[in-house]
């Protein structure tokens, strides 16, 4: 687990959408989705 993955998850939770969180973090939506997926795999959810 990395800080960027937690930051991504937090942004999605705050904003309420992956697209909005990606805009806020200045990353592409596929990049953000990949970071969230890696976090989910780490915790097996």
PADOBA-557653 format. One record per residue (C-alpha): residue in three letters; x, y negated, z negated. Coordinates in steps of 0.02 Angstrom, whole numbers, plus 50000, padded with zeros to 5 digits. Layout:
AlaXYZ/...
# end
This chain:
Unk500005000050000/Unk500644982850045/Unk500174965349994/Unk499534961550169/Unk498294975850157/Unk497614969449992/Unk497544951750059/Unk496584957950210/Unk495334967450103/Unk495094952249991/Unk494794940850139/Unk493474952450213/Unk492604953350043/Unk492614934350024/Unk492094929950202/Unk490904944450227/Unk491504949550400/Unk493064956550480/Unk493014943750620/Unk492884929050500/Unk494264935950390/Unk495394938250542/Unk495124920150590/Unk495494914550412/Unk497104924750404/Unk497634919750581/Unk497774937850641/Unk496844947550774/Unk495314957650727/Unk496144974150779/Unk497644970050668/Unk496534966650520/Unk495534982450551/Unk497154992350557/Unk497704985150390/Unk496044989450309/Unk496105006950383/Unk497855009750310/Unk497235004150139/Unk495755016150152/Unk496905030450200/Unk498055026550053/Unk496595028149932/Unk495725042050030/Unk494085032650052/
# end
